[in-house]
Amino acid sequence: MVTSVSRSKLNGVRVYQADLPGVCCGTLVFGVGRRDEPVTLSGITHLMEHLLLRLMEPISIEHSAVVSDNSLTVYASGSADEVGQFLSDFTKVVARLGDVTEQDLKFEKRIIRIEQANNFDEPSAGLLTYRYGLHGVGLSNFGAPSANGLTRQEVMDWAAAWLRAGNSSVAFSQILPATLDLQLPRGPVARTKQRAALLATPAIVASAKAGVAVSLLVPREDVDLLQIALQHELFMILRHRRGLIYDVGTFTTPVDGELSELVFVLDPEGKHIDTTVRVVAETFKQIATAGFSVAAVDSARIQGGAEAQRTFAGLEYLDRLAADGLHGWPTRSPEQRFKDAMGVTSGSLTRVLIGSASSAIIAYSQKASLSKKTLHRVALTVRRLTPWQPVEKKFSPADVRTAASKWQSRDGKHTLIVTDEALFNAGAARTRRILFADVVLVGDRPCGCLTLVDCRGRSIEFQADAWKHLKSFRRRLIEIVDPALVRTFPKH
């Protein structure tokens, strides 16, 4: 049965409406997500969502809200009248963000820290950060330590810039009720354009995260079936034949209207990371040469077809229309997805994999080391995620002695030297530097620690137990960098 969707506008908001069986479901989508946030305001959309729902309490209807890479989405289910009233009430509290108190702000920050402790406390670069740096979709899995220092005014300004009628849409699964009265300010919204990738690919990266992960850029229309087929092949080889892992986790992230990132997360023990990296690389090469197995193609056909026909496929299609439409991206209907699944072949999947292979990134835990055998098979140079970069001219001992601003490590092996342009780390073997022009975020912690983050998402933390007179070093760096880059990070 063809999913019939009507399109209209209500008070400037795009509306996608269908007549689906079951309970009424409504979705309000705003075209703002993690990719739109400056790194100095990371986490602000999530905090704003918490505060808006706080203003609406008490809420009796079943509801939820989520901030993704591309959108803020609010869900509700119940009768059509109840859902319409809830979505309308949400739009009306946008104008009441000024009612939020400092106590409310502090309270919701604490809740977010409970909800996402790792993201709230530390910068945490991921595969999209390695690829794009701290811009656009590269911010998607970076973390949000800046959220600790966000102010009421910053949240209000963020809402005023993004929560507008022209940047919102509604998906509604039944006839629109009279209670649906959306009240949002009008006006233009500045879109965030995705910059080109910073990381030349293919690449292999020593990561702070555990295990092994693989990232590919895949055409959006092909990503779902390739995900199923590749997951099958990796699972069969790495778990059933080699016993290296327990599971293959997968997820996708839209990059733009044409590409999605496809990620596979593997969980080998530390002693098996080297072998897992080698087997993954060999598996990709083998599939590119011989094609996908019959079982993998069957999995893509059966699972892809089932997903397109399951009970909630029509509702998910409505929600995707609402989200994609705000960015001008195409959306495949359940009927199109079912047709794609029924027509999938080893040849079609293999062509997609070969076309995406040049974008491959393999990340592995930096706690492990890769053997010469693996590095030879992978044929890639390992990239290490540190903001410290080599300098062409090494600091001489005389330079270190005469430097006006210098700090010693407690073990006596390193000296930090601060100039107007860069921070140098002079050691016995080599000297490295961080250019202040590359710094995009400085995390100032109440415990006295200091975190520097560069434009590629690489970070370094200076702690009192590692450096002498860290307080004066901290003051000196904060004097030099742009004050707008200094944010309060949580205490360790």
C-alpha positions in Angstrom: 0.0 0.0 0.0 1.4 3.4 -1.0 2.1 5.8 1.9 0.0 8.9 1.1 1.3 12.1 2.6 -0.3 15.6 2.2 1.8 18.7 2.5 0.7 22.1 3.8 1.7 25.0 6.0 0.3 26.1 9.3 1.4 29.6 10.6 4.6 29.3 8.4 5.5 25.8 9.7 5.7 22.9 7.1 3.2 20.1 7.9 3.4 16.5 6.6 0.2 14.7 7.4 -0.9 11.1 6.8 -3.9 9.0 7.9 -2.2 6.0 9.6 -3.9 3.4 11.9 -3.4 3.3 15.6 -2.6 5.9 18.2 -1.9 9.4 16.9 1.7 10.4 16.8 3.0 13.9 16.2 6.6 15.1 15.7 7.8 18.7 15.8 11.2 19.1 14.2 13.6 22.1 14.2 16.5 22.3 11.8 19.2 22.8 14.4 21.4 20.1 15.9 24.9 19.4 17.1 26.5 20.3 13.7 25.2 23.9 13.9 26.8 24.6 17.3 30.1 26.5 17.6 32.5 24.4 19.6 32.4 27.1 22.3 28.7 26.5 22.7 28.7 22.7 22.3 25.7 21.2 24.0 23.5 24.3 23.8 20.7 22.7 21.8 20.4 19.8 24.2 20.3 22.2 27.2 17.7 24.4 25.4 15.5 21.3 24.9 15.7 20.4 28.6 14.8 24.0 29.6 11.8 24.2 27.2 10.3 20.9 28.5 10.9 22.1 32.1 8.8 25.2 31.3 6.0 23.0 30.2 5.8 20.8 33.3 3.6 19.1 34.4 3.2 17.1 31.2 0.7 14.2 31.2 0.9 13.0 27.5 3.5 10.4 26.4 6.4 12.4 25.0 10.1 12.6 24.4 12.7 14.9 22.7 16.1 14.2 21.2 18.9 16.3 19.7 20.6 14.7 16.8 23.4 15.9 14.5 20.9 17.7 12.3 17.8 18.5 14.3 15.9 18.9 17.5 12.9 16.6 17.5 10.0 16.6 19.9 7.6 13.6 19.9 4.2 12.9 21.4 1.5 10.2 21.2 -2.1 10.1 22.4 -5.3 11.4 20.9 -5.1 13.8 18.0 -6.4 16.6 20.2 -3.9 15.9 22.9 -0.9 15.6 20.6 -1.9 18.8 18.8 -2.2 20.7 22.1 1.2 19.4 23.3 3.1 20.5 20.1 1.3 23.8 20.2 2.3 24.3 23.9 5.9 23.5 23.1 6.1 26.3 20.4 4.5 28.8 22.9 7.1 28.2 25.6 9.9 29.3 23.2 8.9 32.9 24.0 9.1 32.2 27.7 12.7 31.1 27.9 13.4 34.3 29.8 11.4 32.8 32.7 14.2 30.3 33.2 16.1 31.0 36.5 19.7 30.4 37.3 18.5 27.6 39.6 16.7 26.0 36.6 19.8 26.3 34.5 22.0 24.7 37.1 19.5 22.0 37.8 19.2 20.9 34.1 23.0 20.9 33.6 23.2 18.5 36.5 20.5 16.3 34.8 22.4 16.3 31.5 25.6 15.4 33.3 23.8 12.4 34.8 22.3 11.6 31.3 25.6 11.9 29.4 28.4 12.0 31.9 31.2 11.3 29.4 30.0 13.9 26.8 29.4 16.5 29.5 32.8 16.3 31.2 35.4 15.8 28.5 36.0 16.6 24.8 35.7 13.3 23.0 36.6 13.2 19.3 35.1 10.5 17.1 35.2 9.4 13.5 33.4 12.3 12.1 35.7 14.7 14.1 38.7 12.9 12.7 37.3 13.4 9.2 35.9 16.9 9.3 37.5 18.6 12.3 35.4 20.8 14.6 33.0 22.1 12.0 29.6 21.0 10.9 29.0 17.3 11.2 32.5 16.9 12.7 31.0 18.2 16.0 28.5 15.3 16.1 30.4 13.1 18.4 32.9 15.5 19.9 31.2 15.9 23.3 29.9 19.0 25.1 32.2 20.1 28.0 31.4 23.7 27.1 27.8 23.1 28.3 28.9 23.5 31.9 29.5 27.2 31.3 26.5 28.1 29.1 24.5 31.1 30.3 20.8 31.9 30.3 21.4 34.6 27.7 23.3 32.3 25.4 20.4 29.8 25.5 17.9 32.6 24.8 19.9 33.9 21.9 20.3 30.4 20.5 16.6 29.8 20.6 15.9 33.2 19.0 18.3 32.4 16.1 17.0 28.9 15.3 13.5 28.2 16.7 11.6 29.9 13.9 8.6 28.9 11.9 10.7 28.7 8.7 13.1 26.3 10.4 10.5 23.9 11.7 8.2 21.2 10.5 5.5 18.9 11.8 4.7 15.3 11.0 1.2 14.2 12.0 -0.2 10.7 11.6 -3.9 11.6 11.7 -6.2 14.4 10.6 -5.0 17.7 11.9 -7.0 18.8 15.0 -8.1 22.3 15.9 -5.8 22.2 18.9 -2.7 22.3 16.6 -2.0 26.1 16.8 1.7 26.6 16.2 3.1 29.9 17.4 6.7 30.5 16.4 8.5 33.7 15.3 9.1 34.3 11.6 12.3 35.3 10.0 15.3 33.9 8.1 17.7 31.2 9.5 21.4 31.1 8.6 22.3 27.5 7.5 25.6 25.8 8.5 27.4 24.7 5.4 29.5 21.5 5.6 33.2 22.1 4.8 35.3 19.7 2.9 37.0 16.8 4.8 40.3 17.7 6.5 41.5 14.1 6.7 43.0 12.7 3.5 41.6 9.2 3.1 41.9 6.2 3.3 43.5 6.5 6.8 44.2 4.6 10.0 43.9 6.5 13.3 45.1 5.7 16.8 42.1 6.7 18.8 41.3 7.4 22.5 38.3 5.2 22.2 38.3 1.5 22.9 38.2 -1.3 20.3 38.1 -0.9 16.5 35.8 1.1 14.3 35.5 1.6 10.6 34.0 4.6 8.8 32.9 5.0 5.2 31.1 7.7 3.2 28.3 6.1 1.3 25.5 7.4 -1.0 22.4 8.0 1.1 20.2 5.8 -1.1 22.6 2.9 -0.8 23.7 3.1 2.9 21.0 0.9 4.5 21.5 -2.1 2.3 25.3 -1.8 2.4 25.1 -1.6 6.2 23.2 -4.9 6.4 25.5 -6.7 4.0 28.8 -5.5 5.4 27.6 -6.2 9.0 26.8 -9.8 8.0 30.2 -10.3 6.4 32.2 -8.8 9.3 30.1 -10.7 11.9 30.6 -14.0 10.2 34.3 -13.6 9.7 35.3 -11.8 12.9 33.0 -13.7 15.3 32.0 -17.0 13.9 35.2 -17.9 12.0 37.9 -16.1 14.0 36.4 -15.5 17.5 37.8 -12.0 17.7 34.7 -10.1 18.7 31.3 -10.4 20.3 29.3 -8.0 18.1 29.3 -5.6 15.2 27.6 -2.4 16.1 26.4 -0.1 13.3 25.0 3.3 12.8 24.7 5.9 10.1 24.8 9.7 10.1 23.6 11.9 7.2 26.4 14.2 6.1 24.4 16.1 3.4 21.7 15.3 0.8 23.9 12.9 -1.0 26.2 11.1 1.5 25.9 9.4 4.8 28.6 8.1 7.1 28.4 4.4 7.8 30.2 3.2 10.9 31.0 -0.3 12.2 32.0 -0.6 15.9 33.9 -3.8 16.9 34.7 -4.9 20.4 37.9 -7.1 20.4 39.9 -7.6 23.6 43.1 -5.5 23.7 45.3 -8.4 22.7 43.2 -9.0 19.5 43.0 -5.4 18.3 46.0 -5.8 15.9 44.6 -9.0 14.4 41.1 -7.4 14.1 42.4 -4.4 12.2 44.3 -6.7 9.8 41.3 -9.0 9.2 39.0 -6.0 8.6 41.3 -4.6 5.9 41.7 -8.0 4.3 37.9 -8.6 4.4 37.2 -5.3 2.6 39.8 -6.2 -0.1 38.4 -9.7 -0.5 34.8 -8.4 -1.0 36.0 -5.8 -3.5 37.6 -8.5 -5.5 35.2 -11.5 -5.2 32.0 -9.7 -4.3 29.5 -10.1 -1.4 28.6 -13.6 -0.4 25.2 -15.1 -1.2 24.3 -15.0 2.5 25.2 -11.3 2.8 23.0 -10.4 -0.2 20.1 -12.5 1.2 20.5 -10.6 4.5 20.3 -7.3 2.7 17.2 -8.4 0.7 15.3 -10.0 3.6 16.2 -7.5 6.4 15.9 -4.5 4.1 12.5 -5.6 2.8 11.3 -6.3 6.3 12.3 -2.9 7.6 10.5 -1.2 4.7 7.3 -3.1 5.4 7.2 -3.1 9.2 4.4 -1.6 11.2 6.0 1.8 11.9 7.6 2.3 8.4 4.9 4.8 7.4 5.4 6.8 10.6 9.2 6.8 10.3 8.8 8.0 6.7 6.7 10.9 7.9 9.3 11.9 10.5 12.1 11.6 7.9 10.2 13.8 5.5 9.8 16.5 8.3 13.5 16.4 9.1 15.0 16.0 5.6 12.7 18.7 4.2 14.2 21.4 6.4 17.6 20.7 4.8 16.3 20.2 1.3 17.3 16.5 1.3 15.5 13.8 -0.5 13.6 11.0 1.4 13.0 7.5 0.2 9.5 6.1 0.8 8.9 2.7 2.2 7.8 1.5 -1.2 11.1 2.7 -2.8 13.1 1.1 0.0 11.3 -2.2 -0.5 11.9 -2.1 -4.2 15.6 -1.4 -3.6 15.8 -4.4 -1.2 14.1 -6.8 -3.7 16.5 -5.8 -6.5 19.8 -5.9 -4.5 22.6 -8.0 -6.0 26.2 -8.9 -5.1 27.3 -6.7 -8.0 25.3 -3.7 -6.9 26.5 -3.9 -3.3 30.1 -4.5 -4.4 30.1 -1.4 -6.7 28.9 0.7 -3.8 31.6 -0.6 -1.5 34.3 0.0 -4.1 33.0 3.5 -4.7 33.2 4.2 -1.0 36.5 2.6 -0.3 38.6 5.7 -0.9 36.8 7.3 2.1 37.7 4.5 4.6 38.9 5.4 8.0 40.0 2.6 10.4 40.3 3.7 14.1 41.8 1.5 16.8 42.5 2.0 20.5 45.8 3.9 21.0 46.5 1.6 24.0 47.3 -1.2 21.5 50.1 -1.3 19.0 49.9 -2.5 15.4 52.5 -5.0 14.2 54.6 -4.5 11.1 52.6 -7.3 9.4 49.3 -5.4 9.9 50.7 -2.1 8.9 52.1 -3.7 5.7 48.7 -5.3 4.9 46.8 -2.1 5.6 49.4 0.0 3.7 48.6 3.1 5.7 50.5 5.4 8.0 49.1 5.6 11.5 47.8 9.1 12.4 48.0 10.1 16.1 45.5 12.5 17.5 47.6 15.0 19.4 47.6 18.8 19.0 51.4 18.7 19.5 53.0 19.1 16.0 56.7 18.9 15.1 58.6 22.1 14.5 61.0 22.7 11.7 63.6 24.5 13.9 64.3 22.9 17.3 64.6 25.1 20.3 68.3 25.2 21.4 69.2 25.0 25.1 70.0 28.7 25.0 66.5 29.4 23.7 65.0 27.5 26.6 67.2 29.3 29.2 66.3 32.8 27.9 62.6 32.2 27.3 60.5 34.7 29.2 57.7 32.3 29.9 58.6 28.7 30.7 57.4 26.0 33.0 59.0 22.7 33.9 57.4 19.3 34.2 57.6 17.7 37.6 59.8 14.9 36.2 62.2 17.5 34.7 62.0 16.0 31.2 59.9 18.7 29.5 59.7 22.5 29.4 56.7 24.4 28.3 57.6 27.7 26.5 54.9 30.3 25.6 55.4 32.8 22.9 52.8 35.2 21.4 52.2 32.7 18.5 52.6 29.2 20.0 53.0 26.9 22.9 56.2 24.8 22.7 57.0 21.6 24.5 60.8 21.2 24.6 62.0 17.7 25.5 65.3 15.9 25.4 64.5 14.2 22.1 62.4 16.7 20.2 60.4 20.0 20.4 56.8 20.2 19.4 54.3 23.1 19.3 50.7 24.1 19.2 49.9 27.2 17.2 47.5 29.5 19.0 45.9 30.2 15.6 44.8 26.6 15.5 43.2 26.6 19.0 39.4 26.8 18.9 38.6 26.0 22.6 40.2 26.5 26.0 38.7 24.6 28.8 39.2 26.3 32.2 38.4 23.9 35.1 37.7 24.9 38.7 40.3 22.4 39.8 43.0 24.4 38.1 43.5 22.1 35.1 43.5 23.5 31.6 42.4 21.9 28.3 43.4 23.0 24.8 41.5 21.9 21.7 42.6 22.6 18.2 40.5 22.9 15.0 40.8 19.2 14.2 39.3 18.2 17.5 42.6 17.1 19.0 43.0 18.0 22.7 45.6 18.1 25.5 45.1 18.6 29.2 47.5 20.1 31.6 47.2 18.9 35.2 48.8 20.2 38.4 50.4 16.8 39.2 52.4 16.9 35.9 53.6 20.5 35.8 55.2 22.9 38.2 53.4 26.3 38.8 50.5 25.4 36.6 48.4 28.3 37.9 50.7 30.9 36.4 50.9 28.9 33.2 47.1 28.8 33.1 46.9 32.6 33.6 49.5 33.2 30.9 47.6 31.1 28.2 44.3 32.7 29.0 45.9 36.1 28.6 47.1 35.2 25.1 44.1 33.4 23.5 40.9 35.0 22.3 38.7 35.4 25.4 35.7 34.1 23.4 37.4 30.7 23.2 37.7 30.3 27.0 34.9 28.3 28.5 34.3 26.8 32.0 34.7 23.0 31.9 33.4 20.8 34.8 35.7 20.1 37.7 37.3 16.6 37.6 
